[in-house]
Amino acid sequence: MSVDTSDGGPEMDYPEHEKTYAGFIKVSIYSSVIILVILALMAAFLV
């Protein structure tokens, strides 16, 4: 994702924003997988 700031857009650290977003997505995916594993184990052993 690239952002064109040549038209007088705000000076921001877009590479850092993209890095943060990528980290957020990675943590979200890992969290979802862990929750799904926990739910599967609960279904297998508690039901």
C-alpha positions in Angstrom: 0.0 0.0 0.0 1.5 3.3 -1.0 0.3 6.8 -0.2 1.0 9.7 -2.5 1.7 12.8 -0.3 2.9 15.0 -3.2 -0.3 17.0 -3.2 0.4 18.5 0.2 -0.8 15.7 2.4 0.4 15.4 5.9 3.9 14.4 6.6 3.5 11.0 8.3 5.7 8.0 8.8 3.8 5.7 6.4 6.3 2.8 6.5 5.9 2.7 10.3 2.1 2.8 9.9 2.2 -0.1 7.5 4.5 -2.1 9.8 2.1 -1.5 12.7 -0.8 -2.6 10.6 1.0 -5.8 9.5 1.7 -6.5 13.1 -1.9 -6.0 14.1 -3.1 -8.4 11.4 -0.5 -11.0 12.4 -1.6 -10.8 16.1 -5.2 -11.0 15.0 -4.7 -14.1 13.0 -2.6 -15.9 15.7 -5.3 -15.0 18.3 -8.1 -16.3 16.1 -6.2 -19.6 15.6 -5.5 -20.0 19.3 -9.1 -19.3 20.2 -10.3 -21.9 17.6 -7.9 -24.5 19.0 -9.2 -23.9 22.5 -12.8 -24.2 21.4 -12.0 -27.4 19.5 -10.3 -28.9 22.6 -13.2 -27.8 24.8 -15.7 -29.4 22.3 -13.6 -32.6 22.3 -13.1 -33.0 26.0 -16.0 -31.3 27.7 -18.9 -32.5 25.7 
